[in-house]
Amino acid sequence: MADRTLDTSGLRCPMPLLKTKLELNGMSPGDMLEVIATDAGSARDIPAFLELSRHRLVNSTQTDGHFRFVIECGG
């Protein structure tokens, strides 16, 4: 279960990634963030960002044009 949900549906690249970064900056280590996006670029951009960050991608799914990411905020 996520501590916060960020719905970026309808936003185009790079806004889903930028909003995800801002949301994570305001969270504590160990908190879970669920991000929902409709921009296909998010499927590439968000995991790529997480690989280079202190945060961890817990799960990602795609259903009917919606991309869902569960992210654990790093320390």
C-alpha positions in Angstrom: 0.0 0.0 0.0 1.4 3.4 -1.0 1.7 6.3 1.4 1.0 8.7 -1.4 -0.5 8.6 -4.9 0.5 10.9 -7.7 -1.8 10.9 -10.7 -0.1 12.5 -13.7 -2.7 11.2 -16.2 -3.0 13.5 -19.2 0.4 15.1 -18.6 3.0 14.8 -21.3 6.8 14.3 -21.0 8.6 15.5 -19.1 5.9 16.5 -16.6 5.2 13.0 -15.1 8.9 12.6 -14.3 9.4 16.1 -12.9 6.3 15.8 -10.7 7.6 12.4 -9.5 10.9 13.9 -8.5 9.3 16.7 -6.7 6.9 14.4 -4.8 9.8 12.1 -3.8 11.8 15.1 -2.5 9.1 15.8 0.0 8.9 12.2 1.3 10.8 10.3 4.0 13.0 7.3 3.4 10.9 4.1 3.3 7.7 5.9 2.2 6.0 4.4 -0.8 4.8 6.5 -3.7 2.3 5.3 -6.4 2.6 7.1 -9.7 -0.1 6.8 -12.4 0.8 8.1 -15.9 -0.7 8.0 -19.4 2.3 9.3 -21.3 4.2 6.3 -22.9 7.5 8.1 -22.3 7.0 7.5 -18.5 7.5 3.8 -19.0 11.1 4.6 -20.0 11.8 7.8 -18.1 10.7 7.0 -14.6 12.6 3.6 -14.3 15.7 5.2 -15.9 15.6 8.0 -13.4 15.2 5.6 -10.5 18.2 3.5 -11.6 20.4 6.7 -11.1 18.7 7.7 -7.9 18.6 6.5 -4.3 15.0 5.5 -4.8 13.8 2.0 -5.7 11.2 0.8 -8.2 9.1 -1.8 -6.3 6.6 -2.6 -9.1 5.5 -1.3 -12.4 2.5 -2.3 -14.5 0.7 -1.2 -17.7 -3.0 -1.6 -18.2 -5.2 0.0 -20.9 -2.7 2.9 -21.6 -2.1 3.6 -17.9 1.3 3.1 -16.4 1.5 2.5 -12.7 4.8 2.7 -10.7 5.3 1.9 -7.0 8.4 3.6 -5.7 10.1 3.3 -2.4 11.7 6.6 -1.3 15.4 6.2 -0.6 17.5 7.6 2.2 
